[in-house]
Amino acid sequence: MVDDIWNLEFRTEDEACQFYNAYSCWHGFVTRKDDVVRDNQGRIISRQLVCNKEGRRNMRYLDLDDKSREARSLTRTKCPAWLRVKLDYGCGRWKVSCFVESHNHDLTPPQFAHLVPANCRLTITDKVQVENLHNFGVKTYNIMGYLAFQKRRYRHAGFTRKDLYNHIDHYHRSKVKNGDANAAIDYLIGKSNNDPLFFGKYTFTSDDRLEHIFWADGQSIVDYHYFGDIVAFDSTYKKNKYNKTLVIFSGCNHHGQTVIFGSGLLSDKTTETYKWLLETFVEAMCGKSPKVVITEGDL
């Protein structure tokens, strides 16, 4: 077996990682990506994979007085098992350059390997089947039985009943969120059809989920041009059920009353996100920037 591994070649680094993950699952341990070597262009040319019990935790982190939470139990044992693959420029394939098989801790028996959390996962094929069966109204416990029957027995499924329920719950929530996201976009479109001065803008994530939204109606834009020299920027409002932060741009009219210039829903509070929000706000106000911006830290 060891000699066979030394002779292995892979088309890509990812393929090598997938092999070692499958190998570890069968032999009862969990892998972790470790050191890499890069060439002058920053491309990875060598990858090291280790047992997740490799190394020791730095003890100084256990003695901190201001720990925000209790430290996790110690699990690393300086396990020596590891695999290294290197890119062979001559043939363009990844070859095994080092392999240590032995471990210094007990391994999970093969019949229980599928219960190790890191090994519990639904494949893409599993997920498609689960979602299709769920859409046709098949009960979750029946879906589990069907997939186990396909794979001959439950322990060959590669995931637990809890994993299946969690995936269906996540799938259901994503459908609800996408439906609400479409409703929000339809609302912005509807407002723009009825209000010629209305401004709305939104972005999507790489997986086509609604990311950030900004909107300002016609009255808000008019108010800004009269009273927008000083703008209060407040993002301290409680997040909504989708974990998005509500941000309000506001000011005061000549009667000392609060007027709203625009609103936004943000998925995070990074510098890049706030830059997008402020640039969008100025765009909505026809390029007119406020003279003074007051943030929640100034209030």
VOPAGU-2260 file (C-alpha; in pm, 1 decimal, decimal comma):
REM VOPAGU-2260
SITE   aa  ch    i         X         Y         Z
SITE  MET   A    0       0,0       0,0       0,0
SITE  VAL   A    1     281,3     241,9      92,8
SITE  ASP   A    2     467,8     170,3    -231,9
SITE  ASP   A    3     147,7     230,7    -427,8
SITE  ILE   A    4     109,9     575,3    -273,0
SITE  TRP   A    5     469,2     670,5    -353,4
SITE  ASN   A    6     394,5     597,0    -720,4
SITE  LEU   A    7      77,7     806,1    -737,8
SITE  GLU   A    8      43,0    1103,1    -972,9
SITE  PHE   A    9    -232,9    1364,3    -979,2
SITE  ARG   A   10    -351,4    1608,5   -1241,2
SITE  THR   A   11    -400,3    1893,0    -992,5
SITE  GLU   A   12    -324,8    1988,0    -633,5
SITE  ASP   A   13    -696,7    1962,4    -550,9
SITE  GLU   A   14    -703,2    1606,5    -683,0
SITE  ALA   A   15    -418,1    1517,3    -446,9
SITE  CYS   A   16    -604,8    1674,1    -154,6
SITE  GLN   A   17    -919,4    1480,9    -245,3
SITE  PHE   A   18    -721,8    1157,2    -253,3
SITE  TYR   A   19    -567,4    1213,2      90,9
SITE  ASN   A   20    -906,9    1307,9     234,4
SITE  ALA   A   21   -1054,9     983,9      99,5
SITE  TYR   A   22    -754,4     788,1     227,6
SITE  SER   A   23    -787,7     943,0     574,0
SITE  CYS   A   24   -1160,4     872,3     587,9
SITE  TRP   A   25   -1101,3     504,1     511,7
SITE  HIS   A   26    -817,8     474,7     765,3
SITE  GLY   A   27    -993,9     660,7    1046,5
SITE  PHE   A   28    -830,1    1002,1    1077,4
SITE  VAL   A   29    -885,0    1358,2     956,2
SITE  THR   A   30    -649,2    1564,8     741,7
SITE  ARG   A   31    -546,7    1927,9     752,3
SITE  LYS   A   32    -374,0    2140,7     489,1
SITE  ASP   A   33     -32,1    2255,6     605,1
SITE  ASP   A   34     270,3    2421,6     441,6
SITE  VAL   A   35     290,0    2525,1      77,9
SITE  VAL   A   36     577,1    2632,4    -146,7
SITE  ARG   A   37     519,1    2890,9    -420,5
SITE  ASP   A   38     719,4    2986,3    -727,8
SITE  ASN   A   39     822,0    3338,2    -829,5
SITE  GLN   A   40     476,1    3400,9    -976,3
SITE  GLY   A   41     304,8    3302,3    -651,7
SITE  ARG   A   42     173,1    2970,2    -785,9
SITE  ILE   A   43     166,2    2672,8    -550,0
SITE  ILE   A   44     421,3    2411,0    -656,0
SITE  SER   A   45     428,2    2199,7    -338,2
SITE  ARG   A   46     157,0    2113,3     -86,0
SITE  GLN   A   47     186,6    1937,3     249,2
SITE  LEU   A   48    -111,6    1757,7     407,1
SITE  VAL   A   49    -100,1    1635,6     765,5
SITE  CYS   A   50    -309,7    1448,5    1019,3
SITE  ASN   A   51    -520,8    1693,9    1218,1
SITE  LYS   A   52    -343,3    1575,4    1534,6
SITE  GLU   A   53      -7,2    1693,9    1398,8
SITE  GLY   A   54     180,2    1948,9    1610,8
SITE  ARG   A   55     106,2    2097,2    1951,1
SITE  ARG   A   56    -106,4    2393,1    2050,2
SITE  ASN   A   57      97,1    2693,7    2164,4
SITE  MET   A   58      57,0    2685,3    2542,0
SITE  ARG   A   59      75,3    3063,3    2577,2
SITE  TYR   A   60    -276,0    3085,9    2432,5
SITE  LEU   A   61    -405,7    2872,3    2720,3
SITE  ASP   A   62    -267,0    3111,2    2983,3
SITE  LEU   A   63    -424,2    3433,4    2856,0
SITE  ASP   A   64    -612,1    3628,4    3123,6
SITE  ASP   A   65    -850,8    3801,2    2882,7
SITE  LYS   A   66    -979,3    3496,1    2694,1
SITE  SER   A   67   -1322,9    3562,4    2542,8
SITE  ARG   A   68   -1421,2    3195,4    2579,6
SITE  GLU   A   69   -1296,5    2873,9    2732,6
SITE  ALA   A   70   -1018,8    2705,9    2535,4
SITE  ARG   A   71   -1105,9    2389,8    2349,0
SITE  SER   A   72    -970,7    2061,9    2480,6
SITE  LEU   A   73    -621,7    1962,7    2365,9
SITE  THR   A   74    -635,4    1710,3    2082,0
SITE  ARG   A   75    -299,8    1734,5    1903,8
SITE  THR   A   76     -41,7    1465,8    1972,3
SITE  LYS   A   77     248,4    1558,3    1740,4
SITE  CYS   A   78     125,1    1291,2    1501,0
SITE  PRO   A   79     393,8    1225,8    1235,3
SITE  ALA   A   80     160,3    1114,0     952,3
SITE  TRP   A   81     177,0    1337,3     647,5
SITE  LEU   A   82     182,1    1353,7     269,3
SITE  ARG   A   83     362,6    1598,1      43,5
SITE  VAL   A   84     303,5    1639,9    -329,5
SITE  LYS   A   85     512,4    1846,8    -569,6
SITE  LEU   A   86     448,4    1972,7    -919,1
SITE  ASP   A   87     670,3    1803,7   -1176,1
SITE  TYR   A   88     736,2    2070,5   -1439,7
SITE  GLY   A   89     846,6    1807,8   -1689,7
SITE  CYS   A   90     509,0    1633,8   -1717,6
SITE  GLY   A   91     285,6    1891,4   -1550,3
SITE  ARG   A   92     157,7    1642,2   -1293,0
SITE  TRP   A   93     168,2    1637,3    -913,6
SITE  LYS   A   94     378,4    1356,3    -764,0
SITE  VAL   A   95     418,1    1226,5    -410,0
SITE  SER   A   96     752,6    1345,5    -270,8
SITE  CYS   A   97     708,0    1235,2      90,4
SITE  PHE   A   98     467,9    1005,1     272,7
SITE  VAL   A   99     458,9     892,8     636,5
SITE  GLU   A  100     192,8     635,0     713,9
SITE  SER   A  101     225,4     583,4    1090,0
SITE  HIS   A  102      22,2     762,7    1358,3
SITE  ASN   A  103      85,2     796,6    1732,6
SITE  HIS   A  104    -281,5     785,7    1836,8
SITE  ASP   A  105    -580,4     556,6    1800,6
SITE  LEU   A  106    -759,6     560,2    1465,6
SITE  THR   A  107   -1133,5     539,9    1413,2
SITE  PRO   A  108   -1243,8     192,2    1295,9
SITE  PRO   A  109   -1363,2     192,7     930,8
SITE  GLN   A  110   -1720,7     103,6    1027,2
SITE  PHE   A  111   -1741,5     425,7    1232,1
SITE  ALA   A  112   -1538,2     653,7    1003,2
SITE  HIS   A  113   -1853,5     805,3     852,6
SITE  LEU   A  114   -1949,6     935,7    1199,4
SITE  VAL   A  115   -1638,3    1153,0    1229,8
SITE  PRO   A  116   -1771,7    1512,1    1184,2
SITE  ALA   A  117   -1509,8    1603,6     922,9
SITE  ASN   A  118   -1613,8    1302,6     712,9
SITE  CYS   A  119   -1988,1    1363,5     736,1
SITE  ARG   A  120   -2082,3    1536,0     415,3
SITE  LEU   A  121   -2333,0    1503,7     136,1
SITE  THR   A  122   -2187,6    1484,0    -212,3
SITE  ILE   A  123   -2320,2    1708,8    -488,8
SITE  THR   A  124   -2511,1    1408,7    -626,6
SITE  ASP   A  125   -2661,6    1341,9    -283,5
SITE  LYS   A  126   -2769,7    1705,1    -248,9
SITE  VAL   A  127   -2939,6    1709,6    -589,7
SITE  GLN   A  128   -3130,0    1391,1    -508,5
SITE  VAL   A  129   -3228,6    1518,2    -164,4
SITE  GLU   A  130   -3354,3    1851,6    -297,4
SITE  ASN   A  131   -3551,2    1689,1    -580,8
SITE  LEU   A  132   -3714,0    1436,3    -346,5
SITE  HIS   A  133   -3789,3    1712,5     -95,4
SITE  ASN   A  134   -3951,3    1925,0    -367,8
SITE  PHE   A  135   -4177,4    1630,9    -454,3
SITE  GLY   A  136   -4293,5    1611,2     -93,2
SITE  VAL   A  137   -4098,6    1303,6      18,4
SITE  LYS   A  138   -4049,7    1303,1     397,1
SITE  THR   A  139   -3696,9    1348,5     526,1
SITE  TYR   A  140   -3681,5    1010,8     702,7
SITE  ASN   A  141   -3792,2     842,6     378,1
SITE  ILE   A  142   -3520,4    1029,3     186,4
SITE  MET   A  143   -3261,5     895,7     430,1
SITE  GLY   A  144   -3391,8     542,2     384,8
SITE  TYR   A  145   -3388,8     574,6       5,8
SITE  LEU   A  146   -3027,8     697,3      -6,3
SITE  ALA   A  147   -2917,4     428,8     240,1
SITE  PHE   A  148   -3087,6     166,7      19,8
SITE  GLN   A  149   -2899,3     301,6    -283,2
SITE  LYS   A  150   -2569,4     265,1     -98,7
SITE  ARG   A  151   -2661,7     -76,5      44,1
SITE  ARG   A  152   -2661,6      29,5     410,2
SITE  TYR   A  153   -2673,7     334,7     637,6
SITE  ARG   A  154   -2305,0     333,1     730,2
SITE  HIS   A  155   -2213,6     358,6     360,8
SITE  ALA   A  156   -2421,7     673,2     315,8
SITE  GLY   A  157   -2126,6     897,9     408,9
SITE  PHE   A  158   -2341,2    1122,2     629,1
SITE  THR   A  159   -2573,3    1098,0     926,7
SITE  ARG   A  160   -2944,7    1161,8     960,5
SITE  LYS   A  161   -2861,6    1491,2    1133,2
SITE  ASP   A  162   -2650,5    1601,4     834,1
SITE  LEU   A  163   -2947,0    1532,4     607,0
SITE  TYR   A  164   -3189,4    1729,7     824,5
SITE  ASN   A  165   -2939,6    2018,0     844,9
SITE  HIS   A  166   -2900,6    2027,3     466,4
SITE  ILE   A  167   -3276,0    2028,9     406,7
SITE  ASP   A  168   -3315,5    2305,6     665,0
SITE  HIS   A  169   -3041,5    2509,7     494,3
SITE  TYR   A  170   -3198,4    2444,5     153,1
SITE  HIS   A  171   -3540,0    2553,7     278,3
SITE  ARG   A  172   -3399,7    2871,2     435,1
SITE  SER   A  173   -3211,5    2960,4     116,8
SITE  LYS   A  174   -3533,9    2930,7     -84,8
SITE  VAL   A  175   -3714,1    3158,4     160,0
SITE  LYS   A  176   -3429,8    3409,8     155,6
SITE  ASN   A  177   -3413,2    3409,6    -223,0
SITE  GLY   A  178   -3789,4    3464,4    -234,9
SITE  ASP   A  179   -3761,9    3759,2       3,5
SITE  ALA   A  180   -3466,2    3894,8    -194,6
SITE  ASN   A  181   -3673,1    3886,2    -514,4
SITE  ALA   A  182   -3956,9    4059,6    -330,9
SITE  ALA   A  183   -3716,5    4333,8    -216,9
SITE  ILE   A  184   -3591,1    4388,2    -571,7
SITE  ASP   A  185   -3948,0    4392,9    -704,1
SITE  TYR   A  186   -4028,4    4655,9    -440,3
SITE  LEU   A  187   -3741,9    4877,2    -559,2
SITE  ILE   A  188   -3854,3    4838,7    -920,6
SITE  GLY   A  189   -4213,5    4917,9    -825,9
SITE  LYS   A  190   -4108,4    5231,2    -637,1
SITE  SER   A  191   -3898,8    5352,4    -929,2
SITE  ASN   A  192   -4198,6    5310,5   -1161,6
SITE  ASN   A  193   -4416,6    5527,2    -935,8
SITE  ASP   A  194   -4154,6    5778,6    -822,3
SITE  PRO   A  195   -3941,0    5929,2   -1101,6
SITE  LEU   A  196   -3682,0    6054,7    -849,5
SITE  PHE   A  197   -3653,8    5725,1    -663,3
SITE  PHE   A  198   -3303,5    5573,4    -648,9
SITE  GLY   A  199   -3228,0    5210,5    -568,4
SITE  LYS   A  200   -2914,7    5001,5    -604,1
SITE  TYR   A  201   -2811,8    4651,8    -493,9
SITE  THR   A  202   -2532,2    4398,8    -532,7
SITE  PHE   A  203   -2509,7    4019,9    -541,5
SITE  THR   A  204   -2255,6    3779,0    -392,9
SITE  SER   A  205   -2055,0    3537,1    -607,2
SITE  ASP   A  206   -2325,1    3271,7    -553,1
SITE  ASP   A  207   -2606,3    3507,0    -667,0
SITE  ARG   A  208   -2739,7    3597,1    -322,3
SITE  LEU   A  209   -2855,0    3949,9    -246,5
SITE  GLU   A  210   -2565,6    4125,0     -71,3
SITE  HIS   A  211   -2618,7    4500,5     -16,1
SITE  ILE   A  212   -2915,7    4730,7     -84,8
SITE  PHE   A  213   -2947,0    5110,2     -83,8
SITE  TRP   A  214   -3256,6    5315,4    -155,7
SITE  ALA   A  215   -3379,3    5675,3    -133,3
SITE  ASP   A  216   -3719,5    5802,3    -244,0
SITE  GLY   A  217   -3780,7    6127,5    -427,8
SITE  GLN   A  218   -3874,5    6324,5    -115,6
SITE  SER   A  219   -3556,1    6212,0      59,3
SITE  ILE   A  220   -3343,9    6329,3    -233,7
SITE  VAL   A  221   -3520,0    6668,3    -241,0
SITE  ASP   A  222   -3476,5    6705,0     136,5
SITE  TYR   A  223   -3107,4    6627,9     104,5
SITE  HIS   A  224   -3050,7    6909,5    -143,7
SITE  TYR   A  225   -3208,7    7153,6     104,8
SITE  PHE   A  226   -3083,0    7015,6     436,8
SITE  GLY   A  227   -2794,9    6783,5     347,1
SITE  ASP   A  228   -2494,6    6992,7     450,7
SITE  ILE   A  229   -2470,5    6786,6     769,8
SITE  VAL   A  230   -2551,2    6415,7     748,8
SITE  ALA   A  231   -2573,4    6167,4    1034,4
SITE  PHE   A  232   -2458,0    5817,5     944,0
SITE  ASP   A  233   -2595,8    5559,8    1187,1
SITE  SER   A  234   -2533,3    5185,4    1162,6
SITE  THR   A  235   -2612,0    5092,1    1524,0
SITE  TYR   A  236   -2956,4    4955,7    1448,6
SITE  LYS   A  237   -3023,9    4592,3    1534,6
SITE  LYS   A  238   -2962,7    4345,4    1251,2
SITE  ASN   A  239   -3267,6    4197,9    1080,6
SITE  LYS   A  240   -3349,6    3826,8    1067,1
SITE  TYR   A  241   -3115,2    3782,5     768,8
SITE  ASN   A  242   -2823,8    3924,1     971,6
SITE  LYS   A  243   -2804,5    4240,5     760,1
SITE  THR   A  244   -2720,2    4573,5     922,1
SITE  LEU   A  245   -2961,4    4863,8     869,6
SITE  VAL   A  246   -2787,8    5195,5     798,9
SITE  ILE   A  247   -2972,4    5529,1     803,4
SITE  PHE   A  248   -2857,8    5859,4     649,0
SITE  SER   A  249   -3041,9    6144,0     821,6
SITE  GLY   A  250   -3034,6    6515,1     895,7
SITE  CYS   A  251   -3246,9    6798,2    1037,8
SITE  ASN   A  252   -3474,9    7044,5     859,9
SITE  HIS   A  253   -3520,9    7410,6     955,1
SITE  HIS   A  254   -3774,3    7311,0    1222,1
SITE  GLY   A  255   -3530,8    7076,6    1397,1
SITE  GLN   A  256   -3717,1    6771,5    1273,7
SITE  THR   A  257   -3533,0    6458,7    1161,4
SITE  VAL   A  258   -3543,0    6388,7     789,1
SITE  ILE   A  259   -3427,5    6065,4     625,3
SITE  PHE   A  260   -3200,9    6098,4     321,7
SITE  GLY   A  261   -3152,2    5729,5     244,6
SITE  SER   A  262   -3128,4    5379,4     387,7
SITE  GLY   A  263   -2920,8    5068,3     331,6
SITE  LEU   A  264   -2902,8    4703,5     429,4
SITE  LEU   A  265   -2549,6    4563,4     445,9
SITE  SER   A  266   -2429,1    4206,2     479,8
SITE  ASP   A  267   -2109,5    4309,6     663,0
SITE  LYS   A  268   -1924,6    4610,2     802,7
SITE  THR   A  269   -1601,0    4597,5     606,3
SITE  THR   A  270   -1424,6    4906,7     475,2
SITE  GLU   A  271   -1502,5    4799,2     117,9
SITE  THR   A  272   -1874,7    4772,5     199,4
SITE  TYR   A  273   -1891,2    5116,3     361,6
SITE  LYS   A  274   -1701,4    5261,7      66,2
SITE  TRP   A  275   -1965,0    5114,3    -167,9
SITE  LEU   A  276   -2245,1    5253,1      49,5
SITE  LEU   A  277   -2105,9    5608,4      68,2
SITE  GLU   A  278   -2027,8    5618,6    -303,8
SITE  THR   A  279   -2379,7    5494,7    -378,1
SITE  PHE   A  280   -2527,4    5758,2    -146,0
SITE  VAL   A  281   -2341,2    6038,1    -327,4
SITE  GLU   A  282   -2447,7    5888,1    -661,2
SITE  ALA   A  283   -2812,0    5893,0    -546,6
SITE  MET   A  284   -2775,0    6259,1    -451,8
SITE  CYS   A  285   -2658,6    6350,4    -803,3
SITE  GLY   A  286   -2294,1    6375,5    -700,8
SITE  LYS   A  287   -2346,0    6622,2    -415,4
SITE  SER   A  288   -2135,9    6527,1    -111,3
SITE  PRO   A  289   -2226,4    6645,3     241,4
SITE  LYS   A  290   -2003,1    6905,5     406,2
SITE  VAL   A  291   -2001,8    6721,6     739,5
SITE  VAL   A  292   -2068,6    6354,3     816,1
SITE  ILE   A  293   -2146,6    6255,1    1175,4
SITE  THR   A  294   -2105,3    5886,0    1258,7
SITE  GLU   A  295   -2243,7    5696,6    1556,8
SITE  GLY   A  296   -1909,4    5744,7    1729,6
SITE  ASP   A  297   -1967,7    6122,1    1726,6
SITE  LEU   A  298   -2325,5    6102,5    1857,9
